[in-house]
Amino acid sequence: MQAYAGTASPITFNGLVRQYYMRADAEQGDLQVNLVDKKHRSEKSHAIAQRLRPELEKIGHRHQALVKVVEVPPGPPVMSPLVAEVYGPDEAGRQALAMRIALAFAATPDIVGVDTSLEEDTPRAFLRVRRQRAESLGIPVAVVAQTAAMALSGVDAAYLHDGHTKYPVPVRLQLPLRDQVGLDAVLAMPVRAANGQMVPLSELVQVETGVIDKPLYTKDLQGVSYVFGDMAGKLDSPLYGLFAIRSKLKDAALPGTGELGEYWISQPSDPFKQYAVKWDGEWQITYDTFRDMGAAYGVGLILIYLLVVAQFKSYLTPLVIMAPIPLTIIGVMPGHALLGSQFTATSMIGMIALAGIIVRNSILLVDFIELQVSQGVAFKDAVVQSAAVRAQPIALTGLAAMIGALFILDDPIFNGLAISLIFGILVSTLLTLVVIPVLYYALYWRRSKTCVDASISPR
């Protein structure tokens, strides 16, 4: 285990997105737990995190600290699994709305690690130099400022050269940490006046109190406040938590501000029109991924259709060949449910790959039918023989692909790809041997009767 306090841990891709590099305050810390290889433990990393989260949150609550359990994401990292971006005409209203939405997050079952981008008022003490008093004593203002900075931040007064180290060791002058808690020790530090008299710093400065400036967040030039959360229940998917929170948005709206807008894909075009919430986090990643994957799937189907048209010189035959592609869903979806796995982007990649595998099997059947018909075999007999003769090579190639996918079945990233290939090939191969002959016979048996030349296959 590696511990970091008051500073950021080495930046990873996940830490870069979550802005861990901004951790520089004394109250911020990071504990990185490195697990042994999965071969040497019986529990998955996600199960370990789920088991430890409640106990760690109890410890944090006891010390009034916010504890978050963050896992290494299997896909693209996000700022948080659940993110609500709050937009509105003014900063005060956005902050008030963000707090109300955070309460809705906390009141929703199975949502943990609720946090916001808002910061509490932090008191701050300013030391304003009394110029007239300093000048009357012959003390430059810069000397007063340097003395206060040396006490709190330290200054390198000299360097130690011992002849053994590669670089000189700085000798730093600084107040002990125990004396930096308050200003008493700082104000008691003496400053030498022009006449050689030692004057305490308290006579040269005036202490003023205030509040540390808070950061203001913007996104695409629009002011925004963030609400973060994570899902840790039985339905371990942030989208279920998002839909559960939506029912409470009406109650979270600010009184007298009208209806609360809700955006899913893009932020509001006019943030001064109304207060609005834009959902982000894993929802945005999911939408972008499946939108792009769906477009790729559609383009792939079009290209497959064009290739098969060029092969068989027919516009109807490719539709028969591609008919089993939707049947892959019969195997893919129940397969994910049977193994308790979520349908991910890699699952979608598996479905795209299945389209090519299934089309290959269909082409083998249709090509065999047309070859038999061209050799004078009766159309009905050719259709029946196609399934019987081609069943073994189709089954063997499908079995080989399924065995290959077994080796990535336990991988946390490519698990969905393996499930799609195994169950999709299993079900679609069995159905292809039935569906293709039946569809081909149903579409072409009338045309086969009108064929005068037996060498001409019906199309």
C-alpha positions in Angstrom: 0.0 0.0 0.0 1.2 3.5 -0.9 0.1 6.6 1.1 0.2 10.2 0.0 -0.8 13.1 2.2 -1.0 16.7 1.2 0.2 15.9 -2.3 -0.9 14.1 -5.4 0.1 10.5 -6.1 1.8 9.7 -9.5 -0.7 10.7 -12.1 -2.4 7.9 -14.0 -4.9 8.2 -16.9 -7.7 7.8 -14.3 -6.1 10.4 -12.0 -5.7 12.8 -14.9 -9.4 12.8 -15.7 -10.4 13.0 -12.0 -7.9 15.9 -11.6 -5.9 14.3 -8.8 -3.0 16.6 -9.7 -4.9 19.4 -8.0 -4.5 17.7 -4.6 -2.1 20.0 -2.6 -4.0 20.7 0.7 -3.0 19.2 4.0 -6.5 17.6 4.5 -6.3 15.7 1.2 -4.8 12.2 1.0 -4.6 9.1 -1.2 -4.1 5.4 -0.3 -3.3 3.2 -3.2 -3.8 -0.5 -2.6 -2.0 -2.9 -4.9 -3.6 -6.3 -5.1 -1.8 -9.5 -5.8 -2.4 -11.3 -9.1 -5.9 -12.7 -9.5 -4.4 -16.2 -9.6 -3.4 -15.8 -6.0 -6.7 -14.6 -4.6 -10.2 -15.9 -4.6 -12.0 -12.6 -4.7 -12.2 -10.1 -7.6 -11.0 -6.6 -7.2 -14.5 -5.2 -7.6 -15.9 -7.5 -5.0 -13.1 -6.4 -2.6 -13.9 -2.7 -3.2 -17.6 -3.3 -2.6 -16.9 -5.2 0.6 -14.5 -2.6 2.0 -16.5 0.6 1.0 -19.1 0.5 3.9 -16.4 0.0 6.6 -14.2 2.7 5.2 -17.1 5.1 5.0 -17.9 4.5 8.7 -14.3 5.4 9.6 -14.5 8.5 7.5 -17.9 9.5 9.0 -16.4 9.1 12.5 -13.7 11.6 11.7 -15.9 13.9 9.6 -14.0 13.0 6.4 -15.2 12.1 2.9 -14.0 8.7 1.8 -14.2 7.5 -1.8 -13.3 4.0 -3.0 -12.1 4.4 -6.6 -11.3 1.4 -8.8 -9.2 1.2 -11.9 -11.7 1.6 -14.7 -12.0 -1.2 -17.2 -12.7 1.3 -19.9 -12.3 5.1 -20.5 -12.0 6.9 -17.2 -14.6 9.5 -16.1 -14.6 12.2 -13.4 -17.2 10.0 -11.6 -19.6 7.3 -12.6 -22.5 9.6 -11.8 -22.1 13.3 -12.6 -24.7 16.0 -12.7 -23.7 19.3 -14.3 -25.7 22.1 -12.9 -26.2 25.2 -15.1 -28.0 28.4 -14.3 -28.0 32.2 -14.6 -26.0 33.0 -11.4 -23.4 31.3 -9.3 -25.4 31.5 -6.0 -28.4 29.8 -7.6 -26.2 27.1 -9.1 -24.6 26.3 -5.8 -27.9 26.1 -4.0 -29.3 23.8 -6.7 -26.2 21.7 -6.6 -26.6 21.2 -2.8 -30.3 20.2 -3.3 -29.4 17.7 -6.0 -26.6 16.3 -3.8 -29.2 15.7 -1.1 -31.3 13.8 -3.7 -28.2 11.7 -4.6 -27.7 10.9 -0.9 -31.4 10.0 -0.4 -31.3 7.5 -3.3 -30.6 3.9 -2.3 -27.3 2.3 -3.3 -25.7 5.6 -4.3 -22.5 6.3 -2.4 -19.6 8.7 -2.4 -21.8 11.7 -2.9 -19.7 14.9 -3.4 -19.9 18.3 -5.0 -17.5 20.8 -6.6 -18.5 23.3 -3.9 -16.2 24.3 -1.1 -16.9 25.4 2.4 -15.9 28.9 3.5 -12.3 28.6 4.7 -11.1 31.4 7.0 -7.9 33.2 6.0 -5.7 35.7 7.9 -4.1 38.6 6.0 -1.0 40.4 7.3 -1.3 44.0 6.1 1.9 46.0 6.6 1.6 49.2 8.6 3.7 51.3 6.2 3.9 54.4 8.3 5.1 52.5 11.4 7.6 50.5 9.4 9.0 53.6 7.7 9.3 55.4 11.0 11.5 52.6 12.2 13.5 52.4 9.0 12.3 49.0 8.1 11.5 48.4 4.4 8.1 46.8 3.6 9.9 44.0 1.6 11.8 43.0 4.8 8.5 42.7 6.7 7.0 40.5 3.9 10.1 38.4 3.7 10.2 37.8 7.4 6.5 36.5 7.4 7.2 34.4 4.3 10.3 32.9 5.9 8.4 31.9 9.0 5.6 30.1 7.1 7.1 28.9 3.9 10.8 28.9 4.8 13.8 30.2 2.9 17.1 28.6 1.9 19.6 30.6 3.9 22.7 28.6 2.9 23.9 25.4 1.3 25.8 22.6 2.9 28.7 21.1 0.9 30.0 18.0 2.6 32.0 16.6 -0.4 30.0 13.3 -0.4 26.6 14.2 -1.9 26.1 15.0 -5.6 24.0 18.1 -4.9 24.4 20.7 -2.1 22.0 20.3 0.8 19.9 23.5 1.4 19.8 24.9 5.0 16.2 26.1 5.4 15.0 28.6 8.0 11.4 28.0 9.0 9.2 28.0 12.1 8.4 24.5 13.5 5.2 23.1 12.2 3.6 23.2 15.7 4.1 27.0 15.7 2.5 27.5 12.3 -0.9 26.5 13.5 -1.6 30.0 14.8 -0.2 33.5 14.3 1.2 34.0 17.8 4.6 32.7 16.9 4.7 34.5 13.6 3.7 37.9 15.2 6.3 37.4 17.9 9.2 37.2 15.4 11.6 40.1 15.8 12.6 42.4 13.0 15.7 44.6 13.2 15.0 48.3 12.9 17.4 50.9 11.5 18.7 51.8 14.9 19.4 48.1 15.7 16.4 47.7 17.9 14.5 44.4 17.6 10.8 45.1 16.9 8.2 42.3 17.0 6.4 41.7 13.8 3.0 42.4 15.5 4.0 46.1 15.7 4.6 46.2 11.9 1.5 44.4 10.6 -2.2 44.5 11.1 -4.1 41.2 11.1 -7.2 41.1 8.9 -9.5 38.1 8.5 -11.4 37.0 5.4 -12.3 33.9 3.4 -10.2 32.1 0.8 -11.3 32.6 -2.7 -13.2 29.6 -4.1 -12.7 28.2 -7.5 -15.2 28.9 -10.2 -15.8 26.1 -12.7 -16.7 26.6 -16.4 -17.3 24.2 -19.2 -17.4 25.4 -22.8 -17.5 29.0 -21.5 -20.6 28.3 -19.3 -20.5 28.5 -15.5 -21.2 25.1 -14.0 -21.3 23.3 -10.6 -20.8 19.5 -10.3 -22.5 16.8 -8.2 -20.7 13.4 -8.1 -21.8 10.0 -7.0 -21.2 6.3 -7.5 -23.4 3.1 -7.6 -22.7 0.3 -5.2 -25.8 -1.8 -4.9 -27.1 -5.0 -6.4 -27.8 -3.3 -9.7 -24.2 -2.2 -10.0 -24.6 0.1 -13.0 -24.6 3.9 -12.7 -27.4 4.2 -15.3 -29.9 2.6 -12.9 -28.9 5.1 -10.2 -29.3 7.9 -12.7 -32.8 6.9 -13.5 -33.6 6.5 -9.8 -32.5 10.1 -9.2 -34.5 11.6 -12.1 -37.8 11.1 -10.2 -36.5 13.4 -7.5 -35.4 16.3 -9.7 -38.7 18.1 -9.4 -38.4 18.3 -5.7 -34.8 19.5 -6.0 -35.7 22.5 -8.2 -35.3 25.9 -6.6 -38.6 27.6 -5.6 -39.7 30.3 -7.9 -37.3 29.5 -10.7 -39.6 27.5 -13.0 -39.2 24.1 -14.3 -35.7 22.5 -14.0 -34.3 21.7 -17.4 -32.8 18.3 -18.1 -30.2 17.5 -20.8 -28.7 14.2 -21.8 -26.4 14.7 -24.7 -25.3 18.3 -24.8 -25.3 21.2 -22.4 -28.0 23.9 -22.6 -27.4 26.5 -25.4 -28.6 29.4 -23.2 -27.6 28.9 -19.5 -29.4 32.2 -18.6 -32.8 31.0 -19.7 -33.3 28.5 -16.8 -31.6 26.3 -14.3 -30.8 23.0 -15.9 -29.0 19.7 -15.2 -26.9 17.9 -17.8 -26.1 14.2 -17.0 -22.5 13.2 -17.5 -20.1 10.5 -16.3 -20.5 6.9 -17.5 -23.8 7.8 -19.1 -22.0 10.1 -21.6 -19.3 7.5 -22.2 -22.0 4.8 -22.8 -23.9 7.0 -25.2 -20.8 8.0 -27.2 -19.6 4.5 -27.3 -22.8 2.8 -28.4 -23.6 5.6 -30.8 -20.3 5.1 -32.6 -20.5 1.3 -32.3 -24.0 1.4 -33.7 -22.9 3.5 -36.7 -20.0 1.1 -37.3 -22.4 -1.8 -37.1 -24.7 -0.2 -39.7 -21.8 0.6 -42.0 -20.5 -3.0 -41.7 -23.9 -4.4 -42.6 -24.1 -2.2 -45.7 -20.6 -3.3 -46.8 -21.4 -6.9 -46.2 -24.6 -6.5 -48.3 -22.7 -4.9 -51.2 -20.0 -7.6 -51.2 -22.6 -10.4 -51.2 -24.5 -8.6 -54.0 -21.3 -8.6 -56.0 -20.7 -12.3 -55.3 -24.2 -13.6 -56.1 -25.3 -11.0 -58.7 -28.7 -10.7 -56.9 -30.3 -8.1 -54.6 -32.6 -10.6 -52.8 -30.1 -13.4 -52.1 -28.0 -11.2 -49.8 -31.1 -10.5 -47.7 -31.5 -14.2 -47.2 -27.9 -14.7 -46.3 -27.9 -11.8 -43.8 -31.2 -12.9 -42.2 -29.6 -14.8 -39.3 -27.6 -11.8 -38.2 -30.5 -10.5 -35.9 -30.6 -14.1 -34.4 -27.3 -13.5 -32.7 -29.2 -11.4 -30.1 -31.0 -14.6 -29.0 -27.6 -15.9 -27.9 -25.8 -12.8 -26.8 -28.4 -11.3 -24.4 -29.3 -14.5 -22.5 -25.6 -15.3 -22.4 -24.8 -12.0 -20.6 -27.8 -12.6 -18.2 -26.7 -16.2 -17.5 -23.2 -15.2 -16.5 -24.3 -12.1 -14.7 -22.2 -9.8 -16.9 -23.1 -6.4 -18.3 -23.4 -5.6 -21.9 -20.4 -3.4 -22.7 -18.6 -1.9 -25.6 -16.6 -5.0 -26.1 -19.9 -7.0 -26.3 -20.9 -4.7 -29.1 -17.6 -5.4 -30.9 -18.4 -9.1 -30.5 -21.8 -8.6 -32.2 -20.1 -6.8 -35.1 -17.7 -9.7 -35.5 -20.6 -12.1 -35.3 -22.2 -10.5 -38.4 -19.2 -11.6 -40.5 -19.0 -15.1 -39.0 -22.7 -15.8 -39.6 -22.7 -14.4 -43.1 -19.8 -16.8 -43.9 -21.9 -19.7 -42.7 -24.9 -18.5 -44.8 -22.7 -18.1 -47.9 -21.5 -21.7 -47.5 -25.1 -23.0 -47.5 -26.4 -20.8 -50.4 -23.4 -21.4 -52.5 -23.8 -25.2 -52.0 -27.5 -25.0 -53.0 -26.8 -23.1 -56.2 -23.9 -25.4 -57.0 -26.1 -28.5 -56.7 -28.9 -27.0 -58.7 -26.4 -26.0 -61.5 -25.3 -29.7 -61.6 -28.9 -30.9 -62.2 -29.9 -31.8 -58.6 -33.6 -31.1 -57.8 -34.1 -27.7 -56.0 -35.7 -29.3 -53.0 -33.1 -32.0 -52.7 -30.3 -29.4 -53.0 -31.8 -27.3 -50.2 -32.1 -30.3 -47.9 -28.6 -31.6 -48.7 -27.0 -28.2 -48.1 -27.8 -28.3 -44.3 -26.7 -32.0 -44.0 -23.4 -31.6 -46.0 -22.3 -28.2 -44.7 -23.3 -28.8 -41.0 -20.0 -30.4 -40.0 -17.6 -27.7 -41.4 -19.9 -25.0 -40.1 -20.0 -26.6 -36.7 -16.3 -27.2 -36.6 -15.4 -23.6 -37.5 -17.9 -22.2 -35.0 -16.5 -24.5 -32.3 -13.0 -23.3 -33.0 -14.0 -19.7 -32.6 -15.9 -20.5 -29.4 -12.8 -22.3 -27.9 -10.6 -19.3 -28.8 -13.0 -16.9 -27.0 -12.9 -19.1 -23.8 -9.4 -17.8 -23.1 -10.6 -14.2 -22.6 -13.7 -15.1 -20.7 -12.3 -14.1 -17.3 -10.7 -10.9 -18.6 -12.4 -7.8 -17.0 -12.2 -5.8 -20.2 -12.8 -8.4 -22.9 -15.3 -10.5 -21.0 -18.2 -9.1 -23.0 -16.5 -9.9 -26.3 -16.0 -13.5 -25.2 -19.6 -13.9 -24.1 -20.9 -12.4 -27.4 -18.8 -14.7 -29.5 -19.4 -17.9 -27.5 -23.2 -17.7 -27.1 -23.8 -15.8 -30.3 -21.9 -18.4 -32.4 -23.6 -21.3 -30.5 -27.2 -20.1 -31.1 -26.8 -18.6 -34.5 -24.9 -21.6 -35.9 -27.7 -23.9 -34.9 -30.4 -21.5 -36.2 -28.5 -20.8 -39.5 -28.7 -24.5 -40.5 -32.4 -24.2 -40.2 -33.3 -20.6 -41.2 -31.2 -20.3 -44.3 -32.5 -23.4 -46.1 -36.1 -22.6 -45.1 -35.9 -19.0 -46.2 -34.1 -19.8 -49.5 -36.7 -22.5 -50.3 -39.6 -20.3 -49.4 -38.4 -17.5 -51.7 -37.2 -19.5 -54.7 -39.2 -22.7 -54.9 -41.8 -21.1 -57.3 -39.1 -19.6 -59.4 -37.3 -23.0 -59.6 -40.3 -24.6 -61.3 -40.1 -22.0 -64.1 -36.4 -22.7 -64.7 -36.1 -24.3 -68.1 -32.4 -24.9 -67.9 -31.5 -27.0 -64.8 -28.0 -25.4 -64.9 -29.5 -22.0 -64.1 -29.9 -21.5 -60.4 -33.0 -19.7 -59.2 -32.4 -16.1 -58.2 
